[in-house]
Amino acid sequence: MNSILQMINLRRGFAASRAWSGFAALAALASAARAELPPSVYGQEQRQAPYALELLVRSVHTSGATIEVQAQVLEVRRQPSGSLLKPGDRIAVVYPVPLPRPQGWVGPSPLPRVEPGEHVPAWLITDPNRPAAYKPAAGGRSFGPSLERQ
């Protein structure tokens, strides 16, 4: 009788252990989904961006859930062959308004709000929905310091 009870308790313990490990794995996934991305990820996105530019922000307009930046190209560091961007050109950069985050949220870096008069490095892609417009290519690090060497 004692050995039967021990076997039942062992099975219960095994089932509880499996349930606990499943819970632990789920908790790890949930925390990973909210984790900050390492600089190397943003560096890779910057390296893969077809356009690497230095911009002078001329104006910023927010309309609903969209930010539209009018900027002047100061320097073209990289662009696809056949692209004709040059210093002095004016471009539009369109991206979603960053959503507010709950206190303590870590998550990926939100897209920054740029300000008129700012000189910013920018990593961009063309916007397939708007001719002659661009959108951020490196998430929350699409504007600002280079992480391409990360």
N, C-alpha and C positions, 0 to 999 in steps of 0.2 A: 504494500500500500504506500509506504514511504517513497519508493522509487517511482511510482506512478505520479505522485504529487510533485516530486522533483522534476520529472519530465514535463508536466503541465506548466510548472513555473518557468522552466527553461524556455519552453515555447512562447509563453507570454512575454518573457524577457526579450526573446529574439524579436517578436513582433513589435514590442515597445521600442526596442533598439532601432529597428528598421523605420518605424514611424518617426522617431526622433531624428534619425539621419536624413529622412526625407524633409522634415521640417527645417533642419539646419541648411540643407541644400537650397530650399525655397527662400529662406531668409538671406542666404548669401547672394542668390540671384537678384532679389529685390534690392539689396544694398548696392550691388554692382550696377543695376539699371540707373541708379541715382548718382553714381560716382562721377567725379571729375575725370575728364580725359587727360592722359599724360601729354606733355608738350610734344612728344614725338608724333602723336596722331595729328596734331595741328600742323606740325612741321611737314608731315607727308602731304596733307591737304594743300598747304601753301606751295610745295614743290610741284604738285600735280595741277595747280591752277593754270589755265592757259594764259591769263593776263596777270602780270605783276606790274603795278603802276604806282607812281607817287601822285597824289591828288591834292588839290586845293578845294576844300568844300566851299561852294558858293552859297547854297541855300539848302534847307532841310524842311520838307513839308510832311506832316503826318495826316493821313486821311483814313479814318476807320482803323483797320488793322495793318495798314501799310505805311512804310516810311519811304519817301522818294527824295534822294539826294541829288542835287545838281552840282557837278564838280568839273573843275578844269584839270586836264592832264598836265602835270608838271614834268614828268619823266616816264618814259616807257622802258621798263626793265626787261620785260618779256612779253611777247605776244605771238600768236600763231602766224605761221608764214601766210602771206596773202592779206593779213590784217593791215589796215592803213592808219591806225591810231598814231598820233604824233603830239608832242608838247604843244599846248595851246588849245587842243580840241576840248570841247565840252561834252560831257557824257551824263547819263542818268543812271543811278544805282538804286534799285528797288528791292526792298526786303521787308519781312514782317516785323511789326512792332514787338519787341521782346515782352513776353508775358511776365507779370509779377510772380515771384516764387514765394512759397511759404518760408517762414523763418527756419533757418537750419538746413535748408535744401542745398545740396552741393552740386549735383548735376553738371552737364556740359556747359561751357561758358556761353552765356547768351550773346547775341549779336549786339555790339555796342551802338549807342546813339552817337553819331558824330555831330559836331557843331560847326556852324558857318565860320569861316576863317581858319579852320584847322588844316594843317598839312598832314596827310596820313598816307602811309604805305597801304596799298590795297591789293588783295588777291581776289580776282573776279572771274566769272564765266559769263557768257552771253545769256540773256534771258530769252528762251525760245518763244515766250508768249508776247514779247514786246520787241519789235525791231529797234535797233540802236540803243537798247538798254542792257544793263548788266546786273548781275546779282552776286552776292558774296559766295566765295568758293571754299572758304576755310572756316565755316561756322563762326563761333565767337572770336576767332583770331583772324578774321578776314581783313580787319583794319588794325594797324598798330605795328609793334615790333616784329621783326622777322624771326620765325622759329624754324626756318628751312634747314638749318644746320643741326637741328635736334635729331 
